[in-house]
């Protein structure tokens, strides 16, 4: 409708715009003095988001620290295994060196034993030759004395009267000085002793 007379100026031909109605004052929240309800809600949301971000960063830092600690423990275990393997390798090398020394010592002892065995065989052959020559000398003296003799098969010959060849020892039959009292072959020493006694007896006669 037409404006009232109270909303118009008194000057003729000029109208005054109506005044804006006065809004009632907005009541501020009692829980957050100085802030409006909308500003209080926005600040709370921002703080909550900041807290969530900070908590997420703390969780990430904690997870990274735990991962680093686990990796360190695994690395320490690997180093311990390497150290144990190194010690075992050193032990194996020492054992191998000791085995090599023992093997070398065994070879040396074997070579020495072979050499000694060869020398022993040669010495035994030489002694056997001397004994057999002594026996032959006793048999030769039996023609001029009454040295008792007996023929024995090779298997019955005493070791010191057996021929050098084993096969021949079982096939031969030989005469040997005989000890009648003990019913066995005289040793070379016994034969020499018997001849000495026989010569003394003849000298006494």
C-alpha positions in Angstrom: 0.0 0.0 0.0 1.0 3.6 0.1 3.5 4.7 2.6 2.2 6.3 5.7 2.6 9.9 6.5 5.0 9.0 9.3 7.4 7.4 6.9 7.6 10.4 4.5 9.6 13.6 4.8 7.8 16.8 5.2 9.5 18.3 2.1 7.1 18.2 -0.8 7.9 15.6 -3.5 10.6 13.6 -1.5 9.9 10.3 0.2 12.0 8.8 3.0 13.0 5.1 2.8 11.7 3.0 5.6 14.2 2.1 8.2 15.4 -1.5 8.5 13.8 -3.3 11.4 16.1 -3.7 14.3 17.1 -7.3 14.8 17.1 -8.6 18.4 20.7 -9.3 19.8 21.9 -12.9 19.3 22.4 -14.6 22.6 26.0 -16.0 23.0 26.6 -19.5 24.2 27.1 -19.7 27.9 29.6 -22.6 27.5 32.0 -20.5 25.3 31.7 -16.8 26.3 32.7 -14.4 23.5 32.0 -16.8 20.7 28.9 -17.4 18.7 27.4 -20.9 18.5 28.5 -21.3 14.9 32.1 -20.1 15.6 32.3 -22.4 18.6 31.2 -25.4 16.5 33.8 -24.6 13.8 36.7 -24.2 16.4 35.8 -27.5 18.0 35.8 -29.3 14.7 39.3 -27.8 13.9 40.7 -28.8 17.2 39.4 -32.3 16.9 40.9 -32.6 13.5 44.3 -31.4 14.8 44.1 -33.8 17.6 43.3 -36.7 15.2 46.3 -35.7 13.0 48.6 -35.5 16.0 47.4 -38.9 17.2 47.9 -40.4 13.8 51.5 -39.0 13.6 52.2 -40.4 17.1 50.9 -43.8 16.0 53.0 -43.7 12.8 56.1 -42.7 14.8 55.5 -45.6 17.3 55.0 -48.0 14.5 58.2 -46.8 12.8 60.1 -47.1 16.1 58.8 -50.7 16.6 59.7 -51.6 13.1 63.2 -50.2 13.5 63.6 -52.1 16.8 62.5 -55.3 15.2 64.8 -54.8 12.2 67.7 -54.1 14.6 67.0 -57.3 16.5 66.9 -59.3 13.3 70.2 -57.7 12.2 71.7 -58.5 15.6 70.6 -62.2 15.2 72.1 -62.3 11.7 75.4 -60.9 13.0 75.4 -63.5 15.9 74.8 -66.3 13.3 77.7 -65.0 11.2 80.0 -64.9 14.2 79.0 -68.5 15.2 79.6 -69.6 11.6 83.0 -67.8 11.6 84.0 -69.6 14.8 82.8 -72.9 13.4 84.8 -72.3 10.2 87.9 -71.5 12.3 87.4 -74.7 14.3 87.0 -76.8 11.1 90.2 -75.3 9.7 92.1 -76.0 12.9 90.8 -79.6 12.8 91.8 -79.9 9.2 95.3 -78.6 10.0 95.6 -81.0 12.9 94.4 -83.9 10.7 96.9 -83.0 8.1 99.7 -83.0 10.7 98.5 -86.3 12.1 98.4 -87.7 8.5 101.9 -86.5 7.8 103.1 -87.9 11.1 101.4 -91.2 10.3 103.0 -91.4 6.9 106.4 -90.7 8.5 105.9 -93.4 11.0 104.7 -95.8 8.3 107.8 -95.1 6.2 110.0 -95.6 9.3 108.2 -98.8 10.1 108.6 -100.1 6.5 112.3 -99.2 6.6 112.7 -100.9 10.0 110.8 -103.9 8.8 113.1 -104.1 5.8 116.1 -103.9 8.0 114.6 -106.4 10.4 114.1 -108.9 7.5 117.6 -108.4 6.3 119.0 -108.8 9.9 116.8 -111.9 10.4 118.0 -113.4 7.1 121.6 -112.7 8.1 121.1 -114.4 11.5 119.4 -117.3 9.9 122.4 -117.7 7.6 124.7 -117.7 10.6 122.6 -120.3 12.5 122.4 -122.6 9.4 126.2 -122.3 8.9 126.7 -123.2 12.6 124.5 -126.3 12.1 126.5 -127.3 9.1 129.7 -126.9 11.0 128.3 -129.1 13.8 127.3 -131.7 11.3 130.7 -131.7 9.8 132.3 -132.2 13.2 130.1 -135.2 13.8 132.2 -137.3 11.6 135.1 -136.9 14.0 133.0 -137.0 17.1 130.0 -138.9 18.5 127.7 -135.8 18.2 124.2 -137.3 18.3 122.1 -136.6 15.2 118.5 -137.1 14.1 116.8 -136.7 10.8 113.6 -134.6 10.9 111.0 -133.6 8.4 110.7 -130.0 7.5 107.6 -129.5 9.6 109.3 -130.9 12.6 112.5 -128.8 12.3 112.8 -126.0 14.9 112.5 -122.5 13.6 116.2 -121.7 13.8 117.1 -124.7 11.6 114.4 -124.3 9.0 115.5 -123.3 5.5 114.8 -119.7 4.3 112.1 -120.8 1.8 108.9 -121.8 3.6 107.9 -124.2 0.8 111.2 -126.0 1.0 110.8 -126.3 4.8 107.8 -128.7 4.4 109.5 -130.9 1.8 113.0 -131.4 3.1 114.3 -133.9 5.6 117.5 -132.9 7.4 119.8 -134.1 10.1 120.2 -131.9 13.1 122.1 -132.2 16.4 119.9 -134.0 18.8 119.5 -133.7 22.5 118.7 -137.2 23.7 117.9 -136.3 27.2 115.3 -133.7 26.3 114.3 -135.4 23.0 114.6 -132.3 20.9 117.0 -130.6 18.5 120.1 -129.0 20.1 120.4 -125.3 19.7 123.7 -124.1 18.1 125.0 -123.0 21.5 124.2 -126.5 22.9 125.9 -128.1 20.0 129.1 -126.0 20.5 129.0 -126.7 24.2 128.7 -130.4 23.5 131.8 -130.2 21.2 133.8 -128.3 23.7 133.0 -130.9 26.4 133.9 -133.7 23.9 137.3 -132.1 23.1 138.1 -131.7 26.8 137.1 -135.3 27.5 139.4 -136.5 24.7 142.2 -134.4 26.0 141.7 -135.9 29.4 142.0 -139.4 27.9 
